[in-house]
């Protein structure tokens, strides 16, 4: 039973990701104030847990995420820090609008996000795989 409200879904972050992302968002304030503000508001509303208490069903840095946008075909990306981003390899920076939307969501959750062109999209998490799961 989903309600169509303007409220954003609850998100959870581990302490390490929260602290690193807070530093990144703060450093971006002069270069990209709008994105920095979006990241900071996401970080503010996040429930922060110890690193080892973050469920495997939550998107964290390094997670491979399969999602749908606007009910289109599923897409799989890995959420990374800006220096590791490579769209051809499917590595999406957390500093992109879609990357900021993904962080902290759980499988089955949806969120609206605004692309750089101003268009609003609805993203839904289909599956999450953590880095340690992919190594084996």
VMD Tcl script that builds the backbone (N, CA, C; Angstrom):
set m [mol new atoms 408]
animate dup $m
set s [atomselect $m all]
$s set {name element resname resid chain x y z} {
  {N N UNK 1 A 0.848 -1.183 0.000}
  {CA C UNK 1 A 0.000 0.000 0.000}
  {C C UNK 1 A 0.893 1.246 0.000}
  {N N UNK 2 A 1.071 1.862 -1.158}
  {CA C UNK 2 A 1.936 3.037 -1.256}
  {C C UNK 2 A 1.112 4.295 -1.371}
  {N N UNK 3 A 1.555 5.299 -0.649}
  {CA C UNK 3 A 0.890 6.594 -0.741}
  {C C UNK 3 A 1.699 7.468 -1.676}
  {N N UNK 4 A 1.028 8.202 -2.527}
  {CA C UNK 4 A 1.706 9.150 -3.413}
  {C C UNK 4 A 1.754 10.490 -2.699}
  {N N UNK 5 A 2.821 10.693 -1.968}
  {CA C UNK 5 A 2.985 11.960 -1.265}
  {C C UNK 5 A 4.286 12.595 -1.712}
  {N N UNK 6 A 4.489 13.825 -1.366}
  {CA C UNK 6 A 5.716 14.518 -1.694}
  {C C UNK 6 A 6.860 14.142 -0.766}
  {N N UNK 7 A 6.568 13.325 0.232}
  {CA C UNK 7 A 7.613 12.955 1.188}
  {C C UNK 7 A 8.598 11.989 0.567}
  {N N UNK 8 A 9.845 12.154 0.954}
  {CA C UNK 8 A 10.874 11.261 0.456}
  {C C UNK 8 A 10.926 10.013 1.336}
  {N N UNK 9 A 11.368 8.884 0.769}
  {CA C UNK 9 A 11.459 7.667 1.567}
  {C C UNK 9 A 12.566 7.777 2.612}
  {N N UNK 10 A 12.445 6.974 3.654}
  {CA C UNK 10 A 13.495 6.953 4.677}
  {C C UNK 10 A 14.754 6.344 4.080}
  {N N UNK 11 A 15.893 6.895 4.464}
  {CA C UNK 11 A 17.159 6.342 4.001}
  {C C UNK 11 A 18.061 6.068 5.197}
  {N N UNK 12 A 18.982 5.139 5.000}
  {CA C UNK 12 A 19.930 4.756 6.043}
  {C C UNK 12 A 21.332 4.783 5.454}
  {N N UNK 13 A 22.264 5.338 6.192}
  {CA C UNK 13 A 23.667 5.377 5.786}
  {C C UNK 13 A 24.540 4.856 6.909}
  {N N UNK 14 A 25.664 4.235 6.533}
  {CA C UNK 14 A 26.632 3.851 7.563}
  {C C UNK 14 A 27.463 5.090 7.907}
  {N N UNK 15 A 28.063 5.101 9.070}
  {CA C UNK 15 A 28.810 6.259 9.575}
  {C C UNK 15 A 29.924 6.666 8.607}
  {N N UNK 16 A 30.691 5.705 8.086}
  {CA C UNK 16 A 31.814 6.028 7.196}
  {C C UNK 16 A 31.329 6.730 5.934}
  {N N UNK 17 A 30.293 6.187 5.284}
  {CA C UNK 17 A 29.759 6.835 4.082}
  {C C UNK 17 A 29.222 8.214 4.409}
  {N N UNK 18 A 28.482 8.334 5.506}
  {CA C UNK 18 A 27.905 9.626 5.890}
  {C C UNK 18 A 29.004 10.670 6.061}
  {N N UNK 19 A 30.051 10.314 6.784}
  {CA C UNK 19 A 31.124 11.276 7.043}
  {C C UNK 19 A 31.858 11.670 5.761}
  {N N UNK 20 A 32.152 10.683 4.897}
  {CA C UNK 20 A 32.854 10.981 3.639}
  {C C UNK 20 A 31.970 11.829 2.717}
  {N N UNK 21 A 30.683 11.509 2.662}
  {CA C UNK 21 A 29.775 12.264 1.796}
  {C C UNK 21 A 29.544 13.680 2.314}
  {N N UNK 22 A 29.519 13.840 3.627}
  {CA C UNK 22 A 29.383 15.174 4.206}
  {C C UNK 22 A 30.573 16.042 3.807}
  {N N UNK 23 A 31.773 15.489 3.871}
  {CA C UNK 23 A 32.971 16.216 3.452}
  {C C UNK 23 A 32.928 16.562 1.970}
  {N N UNK 24 A 32.473 15.613 1.161}
  {CA C UNK 24 A 32.372 15.827 -0.283}
  {C C UNK 24 A 31.353 16.918 -0.607}
  {N N UNK 25 A 30.187 16.850 0.019}
  {CA C UNK 25 A 29.141 17.850 -0.231}
  {C C UNK 25 A 29.607 19.239 0.198}
  {N N UNK 26 A 30.279 19.321 1.317}
  {CA C UNK 26 A 30.784 20.602 1.811}
  {C C UNK 26 A 31.821 21.169 0.844}
  {N N UNK 27 A 32.687 20.299 0.321}
  {CA C UNK 27 A 33.720 20.740 -0.617}
  {C C UNK 27 A 33.119 21.208 -1.945}
  {N N UNK 28 A 31.932 20.717 -2.287}
  {CA C UNK 28 A 31.281 21.073 -3.557}
  {C C UNK 28 A 30.452 22.351 -3.477}
  {N N UNK 29 A 30.277 22.906 -2.302}
  {CA C UNK 29 A 29.358 24.040 -2.146}
  {C C UNK 29 A 29.658 25.213 -3.075}
  {N N UNK 30 A 30.925 25.511 -3.318}
  {CA C UNK 30 A 31.263 26.635 -4.195}
  {C C UNK 30 A 31.102 26.279 -5.669}
  {N N UNK 31 A 31.495 25.065 -6.061}
  {CA C UNK 31 A 31.454 24.645 -7.471}
  {C C UNK 31 A 30.051 24.333 -7.958}
  {N N UNK 32 A 29.257 23.655 -7.128}
  {CA C UNK 32 A 27.918 23.225 -7.543}
  {C C UNK 32 A 26.968 23.334 -6.349}
  {N N UNK 33 A 26.559 24.575 -6.020}
  {CA C UNK 33 A 25.755 24.792 -4.818}
  {C C UNK 33 A 24.440 24.009 -4.802}
  {N N UNK 34 A 23.791 23.855 -5.949}
  {CA C UNK 34 A 22.501 23.144 -5.980}
  {C C UNK 34 A 22.683 21.675 -5.631}
  {N N UNK 35 A 23.674 21.037 -6.221}
  {CA C UNK 35 A 23.914 19.624 -5.928}
  {C C UNK 35 A 24.397 19.451 -4.490}
  {N N UNK 36 A 25.257 20.342 -4.034}
  {CA C UNK 36 A 25.731 20.267 -2.651}
  {C C UNK 36 A 24.552 20.363 -1.687}
  {N N UNK 37 A 23.622 21.261 -1.966}
  {CA C UNK 37 A 22.450 21.429 -1.110}
  {C C UNK 37 A 21.593 20.159 -1.112}
  {N N UNK 38 A 21.413 19.564 -2.288}
  {CA C UNK 38 A 20.643 18.321 -2.384}
  {C C UNK 38 A 21.310 17.216 -1.571}
  {N N UNK 39 A 22.626 17.077 -1.731}
  {CA C UNK 39 A 23.349 16.042 -0.974}
  {C C UNK 39 A 23.255 16.288 0.528}
  {N N UNK 40 A 23.442 17.537 0.927}
  {CA C UNK 40 A 23.387 17.860 2.354}
  {C C UNK 40 A 22.004 17.573 2.943}
  {N N UNK 41 A 20.948 17.871 2.179}
  {CA C UNK 41 A 19.606 17.598 2.708}
  {C C UNK 41 A 19.366 16.092 2.815}
  {N N UNK 42 A 19.902 15.301 1.873}
  {CA C UNK 42 A 19.793 13.843 1.965}
  {C C UNK 42 A 20.558 13.339 3.191}
  {N N UNK 43 A 21.744 13.864 3.413}
  {CA C UNK 43 A 22.553 13.444 4.562}
  {C C UNK 43 A 21.889 13.810 5.883}
  {N N UNK 44 A 21.244 14.988 5.900}
  {CA C UNK 44 A 20.556 15.442 7.117}
  {C C UNK 44 A 19.398 14.530 7.501}
  {N N UNK 45 A 18.676 14.031 6.512}
  {CA C UNK 45 A 17.497 13.231 6.828}
  {C C UNK 45 A 17.808 11.745 7.009}
  {N N UNK 46 A 19.050 11.364 6.741}
  {CA C UNK 46 A 19.420 9.948 6.835}
  {C C UNK 46 A 19.522 9.489 8.283}
  {N N UNK 47 A 19.128 8.227 8.489}
  {CA C UNK 47 A 19.399 7.559 9.764}
  {C C UNK 47 A 20.801 6.992 9.621}
  {N N UNK 48 A 21.693 7.351 10.541}
  {CA C UNK 48 A 23.087 6.919 10.465}
  {C C UNK 48 A 23.322 5.790 11.470}
  {N N UNK 49 A 23.892 4.691 10.966}
  {CA C UNK 49 A 24.159 3.520 11.805}
  {C C UNK 49 A 25.644 3.168 11.730}
  {N N UNK 50 A 26.085 2.333 12.662}
  {CA C UNK 50 A 27.461 1.840 12.616}
  {C C UNK 50 A 27.672 1.093 11.303}
  {N N UNK 51 A 28.893 1.113 10.817}
  {CA C UNK 51 A 29.198 0.483 9.530}
  {C C UNK 51 A 28.713 -0.963 9.461}
  {N N UNK 52 A 28.958 -1.721 10.516}
  {CA C UNK 52 A 28.595 -3.148 10.490}
  {C C UNK 52 A 27.112 -3.382 10.757}
  {N N UNK 53 A 26.355 -2.333 11.032}
  {CA C UNK 53 A 24.912 -2.467 11.294}
  {C C UNK 53 A 24.065 -2.115 10.072}
  {N N UNK 54 A 24.719 -1.691 8.976}
  {CA C UNK 54 A 23.964 -1.332 7.778}
  {C C UNK 54 A 23.518 -2.609 7.068}
  {N N UNK 55 A 22.216 -2.781 6.879}
  {CA C UNK 55 A 21.732 -3.995 6.208}
  {C C UNK 55 A 22.264 -4.091 4.773}
  {N N UNK 56 A 22.446 -5.302 4.281}
  {CA C UNK 56 A 22.922 -5.536 2.911}
  {C C UNK 56 A 21.889 -5.099 1.880}
  {N N UNK 57 A 20.681 -4.820 2.330}
  {CA C UNK 57 A 19.598 -4.406 1.427}
  {C C UNK 57 A 19.539 -2.899 1.237}
  {N N UNK 58 A 20.584 -2.179 1.676}
  {CA C UNK 58 A 20.628 -0.724 1.577}
  {C C UNK 58 A 21.767 -0.315 0.641}
  {N N UNK 59 A 21.504 0.668 -0.226}
  {CA C UNK 59 A 22.528 1.170 -1.140}
  {C C UNK 59 A 23.564 1.956 -0.352}
  {N N UNK 60 A 24.810 1.521 -0.507}
  {CA C UNK 60 A 25.938 2.226 0.112}
  {C C UNK 60 A 26.975 2.485 -0.969}
  {N N UNK 61 A 28.015 3.192 -0.653}
  {CA C UNK 61 A 29.069 3.433 -1.623}
  {C C UNK 61 A 29.666 2.085 -2.021}
  {N N UNK 62 A 29.805 1.880 -3.331}
  {CA C UNK 62 A 30.340 0.621 -3.846}
  {C C UNK 62 A 29.280 -0.409 -4.181}
  {N N UNK 63 A 28.023 -0.149 -3.803}
  {CA C UNK 63 A 26.938 -1.082 -4.115}
  {C C UNK 63 A 26.672 -1.093 -5.618}
  {N N UNK 64 A 26.325 -2.284 -6.131}
  {CA C UNK 64 A 25.780 -2.382 -7.491}
  {C C UNK 64 A 24.272 -2.374 -7.334}
  {N N UNK 65 A 23.626 -1.486 -8.058}
  {CA C UNK 65 A 22.192 -1.257 -7.890}
  {C C UNK 65 A 21.484 -1.438 -9.218}
  {N N UNK 66 A 20.440 -2.244 -9.203}
  {CA C UNK 66 A 19.560 -2.342 -10.357}
  {C C UNK 66 A 18.318 -1.529 -10.023}
  {N N UNK 67 A 17.964 -0.605 -10.920}
  {CA C UNK 67 A 16.807 0.255 -10.684}
  {C C UNK 67 A 16.069 0.489 -11.991}
  {N N UNK 68 A 14.847 0.943 -11.849}
  {CA C UNK 68 A 14.094 1.407 -13.008}
  {C C UNK 68 A 13.875 2.900 -12.824}
  {N N UNK 69 A 13.826 3.612 -13.936}
  {CA C UNK 69 A 13.514 5.038 -13.910}
  {C C UNK 69 A 12.308 5.244 -14.805}
  {N N UNK 70 A 11.280 5.850 -14.260}
  {CA C UNK 70 A 10.055 6.129 -15.010}
  {C C UNK 70 A 9.484 4.858 -15.638}
  {N N UNK 71 A 9.603 3.740 -14.932}
  {CA C UNK 71 A 9.079 2.443 -15.382}
  {C C UNK 71 A 9.698 1.961 -16.690}
  {N N UNK 72 A 10.879 2.426 -17.028}
  {CA C UNK 72 A 11.596 1.922 -18.201}
  {C C UNK 72 A 12.335 0.643 -17.827}
  {N N UNK 73 A 13.099 0.102 -18.766}
  {CA C UNK 73 A 13.845 -1.125 -18.503}
  {C C UNK 73 A 14.823 -0.924 -17.347}
  {N N UNK 74 A 15.064 -1.990 -16.569}
  {CA C UNK 74 A 16.009 -1.893 -15.464}
  {C C UNK 74 A 17.416 -1.555 -15.952}
  {N N UNK 75 A 18.134 -0.834 -15.116}
  {CA C UNK 75 A 19.515 -0.449 -15.400}
  {C C UNK 75 A 20.335 -0.795 -14.168}
  {N N UNK 76 A 21.547 -1.303 -14.362}
  {CA C UNK 76 A 22.416 -1.630 -13.235}
  {C C UNK 76 A 23.650 -0.750 -13.271}
  {N N UNK 77 A 23.953 -0.122 -12.133}
  {CA C UNK 77 A 25.128 0.741 -11.998}
  {C C UNK 77 A 25.804 0.438 -10.661}
  {N N UNK 78 A 27.044 0.872 -10.544}
  {CA C UNK 78 A 27.749 0.798 -9.268}
  {C C UNK 78 A 27.936 2.227 -8.783}
  {N N UNK 79 A 27.575 2.481 -7.528}
  {CA C UNK 79 A 27.660 3.824 -6.956}
  {C C UNK 79 A 29.070 4.053 -6.411}
  {N N UNK 80 A 29.743 5.101 -6.914}
  {CA C UNK 80 A 31.144 5.353 -6.573}
  {C C UNK 80 A 31.369 6.831 -6.245}
  {N N UNK 81 A 32.560 7.112 -5.718}
  {CA C UNK 81 A 32.985 8.490 -5.505}
  {C C UNK 81 A 33.422 9.069 -6.852}
  {N N UNK 82 A 33.434 10.401 -6.993}
  {CA C UNK 82 A 33.691 11.033 -8.289}
  {C C UNK 82 A 34.953 10.544 -9.003}
  {N N UNK 83 A 36.043 10.340 -8.305}
  {CA C UNK 83 A 37.301 9.941 -8.939}
  {C C UNK 83 A 37.214 8.560 -9.591}
  {N N UNK 84 A 36.258 7.726 -9.152}
  {CA C UNK 84 A 36.123 6.364 -9.682}
  {C C UNK 84 A 35.045 6.264 -10.762}
  {N N UNK 85 A 34.348 7.359 -11.036}
  {CA C UNK 85 A 33.216 7.333 -11.969}
  {C C UNK 85 A 33.676 7.055 -13.396}
  {N N UNK 86 A 32.907 6.222 -14.095}
  {CA C UNK 86 A 33.143 5.904 -15.498}
  {C C UNK 86 A 31.829 5.376 -16.051}
  {N N UNK 87 A 31.066 6.223 -16.720}
  {CA C UNK 87 A 29.730 5.855 -17.165}
  {C C UNK 87 A 29.789 4.671 -18.132}
  {N N UNK 88 A 30.847 4.578 -18.950}
  {CA C UNK 88 A 30.976 3.457 -19.887}
  {C C UNK 88 A 31.110 2.124 -19.144}
  {N N UNK 89 A 31.656 2.171 -17.935}
  {CA C UNK 89 A 31.816 0.977 -17.098}
  {C C UNK 89 A 30.655 0.792 -16.127}
  {N N UNK 90 A 29.669 1.706 -16.190}
  {CA C UNK 90 A 28.522 1.611 -15.294}
  {C C UNK 90 A 28.803 2.085 -13.881}
  {N N UNK 91 A 29.857 2.864 -13.708}
  {CA C UNK 91 A 30.196 3.405 -12.382}
  {C C UNK 91 A 29.711 4.854 -12.322}
  {N N UNK 92 A 28.651 5.070 -11.529}
  {CA C UNK 92 A 27.993 6.365 -11.442}
  {C C UNK 92 A 28.435 7.083 -10.172}
  {N N UNK 93 A 28.819 8.336 -10.318}
  {CA C UNK 93 A 29.258 9.133 -9.169}
  {C C UNK 93 A 28.079 9.494 -8.271}
  {N N UNK 94 A 28.337 9.467 -6.987}
  {CA C UNK 94 A 27.331 9.885 -6.013}
  {C C UNK 94 A 27.029 11.373 -6.147}
  {N N UNK 95 A 27.883 12.102 -6.846}
  {CA C UNK 95 A 27.655 13.542 -7.021}
  {C C UNK 95 A 26.788 13.856 -8.236}
  {N N UNK 96 A 26.294 12.837 -8.936}
  {CA C UNK 96 A 25.324 13.071 -10.008}
  {C C UNK 96 A 23.932 13.057 -9.384}
  {N N UNK 97 A 22.955 13.664 -10.039}
  {CA C UNK 97 A 21.604 13.638 -9.465}
  {C C UNK 97 A 21.081 12.220 -9.202}
  {N N UNK 98 A 21.319 11.292 -10.127}
  {CA C UNK 98 A 20.828 9.926 -9.899}
  {C C UNK 98 A 21.626 9.249 -8.783}
  {N N UNK 99 A 22.924 9.519 -8.696}
  {CA C UNK 99 A 23.746 8.953 -7.628}
  {C C UNK 99 A 23.303 9.425 -6.260}
  {N N UNK 100 A 22.999 10.707 -6.152}
  {CA C UNK 100 A 22.509 11.257 -4.893}
  {C C UNK 100 A 21.161 10.647 -4.527}
  {N N UNK 101 A 20.325 10.393 -5.530}
  {CA C UNK 101 A 19.013 9.783 -5.270}
  {C C UNK 101 A 19.153 8.348 -4.774}
  {N N UNK 102 A 20.145 7.610 -5.278}
  {CA C UNK 102 A 20.302 6.190 -4.936}
  {C C UNK 102 A 20.772 5.953 -3.504}
  {N N UNK 103 A 21.662 6.793 -3.000}
  {CA C UNK 103 A 22.334 6.512 -1.731}
  {C C UNK 103 A 21.341 6.355 -0.577}
  {N N UNK 104 A 21.501 5.264 0.162}
  {CA C UNK 104 A 20.701 5.049 1.364}
  {C C UNK 104 A 19.352 4.396 1.156}
  {N N UNK 105 A 18.933 4.205 -0.103}
  {CA C UNK 105 A 17.640 3.568 -0.361}
  {C C UNK 105 A 17.734 2.055 -0.160}
  {N N UNK 106 A 16.597 1.443 0.087}
  {CA C UNK 106 A 16.497 -0.012 0.227}
  {C C UNK 106 A 15.765 -0.582 -0.978}
  {N N UNK 107 A 15.940 -1.872 -1.195}
  {CA C UNK 107 A 15.246 -2.554 -2.288}
  {C C UNK 107 A 13.743 -2.319 -2.157}
  {N N UNK 108 A 13.100 -1.984 -3.271}
  {CA C UNK 108 A 11.660 -1.735 -3.290}
  {C C UNK 108 A 11.280 -0.279 -3.090}
  {N N UNK 109 A 12.194 0.543 -2.583}
  {CA C UNK 109 A 11.863 1.954 -2.371}
  {C C UNK 109 A 11.931 2.737 -3.679}
  {N N UNK 110 A 11.165 3.817 -3.727}
  {CA C UNK 110 A 11.159 4.721 -4.880}
  {C C UNK 110 A 11.413 6.141 -4.397}
  {N N UNK 111 A 11.967 6.947 -5.292}
  {CA C UNK 111 A 12.205 8.352 -4.979}
  {C C UNK 111 A 12.121 9.153 -6.273}
  {N N UNK 112 A 11.649 10.379 -6.185}
  {CA C UNK 112 A 11.684 11.294 -7.321}
  {C C UNK 112 A 13.018 12.014 -7.288}
  {N N UNK 113 A 13.624 12.202 -8.448}
  {CA C UNK 113 A 14.870 12.963 -8.535}
  {C C UNK 113 A 14.814 13.851 -9.754}
  {N N UNK 114 A 15.540 14.944 -9.679}
  {CA C UNK 114 A 15.523 15.938 -10.742}
  {C C UNK 114 A 16.824 15.859 -11.527}
  {N N UNK 115 A 16.717 15.607 -12.810}
  {CA C UNK 115 A 17.884 15.554 -13.689}
  {C C UNK 115 A 18.446 16.957 -13.879}
  {N N UNK 116 A 19.646 17.012 -14.435}
  {CA C UNK 116 A 20.285 18.316 -14.641}
  {C C UNK 116 A 19.488 19.202 -15.595}
  {N N UNK 117 A 18.660 18.591 -16.454}
  {CA C UNK 117 A 17.848 19.385 -17.383}
  {C C UNK 117 A 16.544 19.858 -16.738}
  {N N UNK 118 A 16.355 19.551 -15.436}
  {CA C UNK 118 A 15.175 19.996 -14.712}
  {C C UNK 118 A 14.009 19.021 -14.745}
  {N N UNK 119 A 14.131 17.954 -15.539}
  {CA C UNK 119 A 13.058 16.963 -15.634}
  {C C UNK 119 A 13.050 16.071 -14.385}
  {N N UNK 120 A 11.843 15.810 -13.872}
  {CA C UNK 120 A 11.695 14.966 -12.685}
  {C C UNK 120 A 11.455 13.527 -13.125}
  {N N UNK 121 A 12.189 12.615 -12.501}
  {CA C UNK 121 A 12.083 11.190 -12.798}
  {C C UNK 121 A 11.737 10.430 -11.523}
  {N N UNK 122 A 11.113 9.274 -11.682}
  {CA C UNK 122 A 10.791 8.386 -10.552}
  {C C UNK 122 A 11.688 7.164 -10.664}
  {N N UNK 123 A 12.498 6.949 -9.653}
  {CA C UNK 123 A 13.448 5.856 -9.623}
  {C C UNK 123 A 12.981 4.831 -8.599}
  {N N UNK 124 A 13.032 3.549 -8.935}
  {CA C UNK 124 A 12.656 2.482 -8.011}
  {C C UNK 124 A 13.779 1.451 -7.950}
  {N N UNK 125 A 14.196 1.116 -6.738}
  {CA C UNK 125 A 15.268 0.142 -6.529}
  {C C UNK 125 A 14.715 -1.263 -6.726}
  {N N UNK 126 A 15.352 -2.035 -7.614}
  {CA C UNK 126 A 14.940 -3.404 -7.884}
  {C C UNK 126 A 15.798 -4.388 -7.089}
  {N N UNK 127 A 17.125 -4.205 -7.134}
  {CA C UNK 127 A 18.045 -5.134 -6.469}
  {C C UNK 127 A 19.313 -4.405 -6.079}
  {N N UNK 128 A 19.926 -4.868 -4.979}
  {CA C UNK 128 A 21.176 -4.276 -4.495}
  {C C UNK 128 A 22.153 -5.425 -4.228}
  {N N UNK 129 A 23.368 -5.266 -4.739}
  {CA C UNK 129 A 24.435 -6.215 -4.428}
  {C C UNK 129 A 25.602 -5.428 -3.838}
  {N N UNK 130 A 26.102 -5.922 -2.723}
  {CA C UNK 130 A 27.223 -5.263 -2.060}
  {C C UNK 130 A 28.532 -5.753 -2.643}
  {N N UNK 131 A 29.605 -4.946 -2.547}
  {CA C UNK 131 A 30.890 -5.298 -3.165}
  {C C UNK 131 A 31.406 -6.686 -2.747}
  {N N UNK 132 A 31.287 -7.037 -1.487}
  {CA C UNK 132 A 31.791 -8.334 -1.026}
  {C C UNK 132 A 31.012 -9.494 -1.627}
  {N N UNK 133 A 29.747 -9.268 -1.998}
  {CA C UNK 133 A 28.927 -10.319 -2.615}
  {C C UNK 133 A 29.397 -10.584 -4.048}
  {N N UNK 134 A 29.924 -9.559 -4.710}
  {CA C UNK 134 A 30.316 -9.693 -6.107}
  {C C UNK 134 A 31.676 -10.367 -6.243}
  {N N UNK 135 A 32.512 -10.263 -5.218}
  {CA C UNK 135 A 33.849 -10.845 -5.281}
  {C C UNK 135 A 33.788 -12.367 -5.329}
  {N N UNK 136 A 32.754 -12.968 -4.744}
  {CA C UNK 136 A 32.689 -14.423 -4.649}
  {C C UNK 136 A 31.952 -14.963 -5.727}
}
mol reanalyze $m
mol bondsrecalc $m
mol representation Tube
mol addrep $m
